[in-house]
Amino acid sequence: MIKTKDFLQELLDVIAVFCQTLDAQPPAYSYIPLETDEARVRVMKSRLFNELRAADLFGTWLKTTPELEVKAIMAESAHEEMEHALLLTKRIRDLGYEPFDYKPLPAQTAMFNAIEGLADTCQRMAGFSLAGEAVATYLTQKCLNASTVPDWIKQPYRKITQDEEGHGSMPQAVLQRYANTEERQDSARRAVAMRLVLFREYLDSLDRWAMGKDRW
């Protein structure tokens, strides 16, 4: 077992390398390569599903989370994810589209089903909160910095990004406290690896579907 501080940095380094692989060709998830509002709304619907599913996961995990402070964090996070979902829902409806006719991509369903099966706090914080939110925030920031992305997309994500920055250190603090055995570190390490593999599959399938190259 290594020191929890060093272990956390190891995970952050792995996630940072993954994010860097997305720089050369930003995925549709970032909205950057999209050229039509129809494609942009497709991506927003997919990301709305992510917010709703994240709220579901945090709520589901409350019953099986023994650490009181982590339980409180999850309850707050579930509420925040729903607030984000409401922002995206309103934006989609304001554009004249139906937010809830979206059918999740198979890779997206597989990713969330796998995450839901994570059994303990360290796995959940590492695979879901640390890795997932880090990649999402990275790509959202690229969206906000891109001159080619319309402002109607950026508006709700400015609020979402502010919220994520407010609790971005939460999974790190939890892991530093609880990833204190070799077994917990190994399980958290595997959870991050799993999440990144599945996130890549989701991003690739979203690219194809959003741009009309896949029937999904």
MOBELUR-V848608 format. One line per field, one symbol per residue. ss: DSSP state (a for helix, b for strand, c for the rest). phi: phi as a letter, one per 40 degrees, with the letter a starting at -180 (. if undefined). psi: psi as a letter, one per 30 degrees, with the letter a starting at -180 (. if undefined). A space follows every 50 residues. Layout:
ss = ???
phi = ???
psi = ???
//
This chain:
ss = cccaaaaaaaaaaaaaaaaacccccccaaaccccccaaaaaaaaaaaaaa aaaaaaaaaaaaaacccaaaaaaaaaaaaaaaaaaaaaaaaaaacccccc cccccaaaaaaaaaaaccccaaaaaaaaaaaaaaaaaaaaaaaaaccccc aaaaaaaaaaaaaaaacccaaaaaaaaacccaaaaaaaaaaaaaaaaaaa aaaaaaaaaacccccc
phi = .bdccccccdcccccccdccccccbdcddcgcccbbcccccdccccccdc cccccdcdcccdcbbccdccdcccccccccccccccccdccccccgbccb ccbdcdcccccccccdcccbcccccccccccccccccdcccccccccccc ccccdcccccccccccbccdcccccccbcbbcccccccccccdccccccc ccccccdccccgbacc
psi = klkeeeeeeeeeeeeeeeefffeeiklfeffefkfleeeeeeeeeeeeee eeeeeeeeeefefgjfjeeeeeeeeeeeeeeeeeeeeeeeeeeffgljfg gkjkkeeeeeeeeeeffkfleeeeeeedeeeeeeeeeeeeeeeffkffkl ffeeeffeeeeeeeefgffeeeeeeeefigleeeeeeeeeeeeeeeeeee eeeeeeeeeegggkf.
//
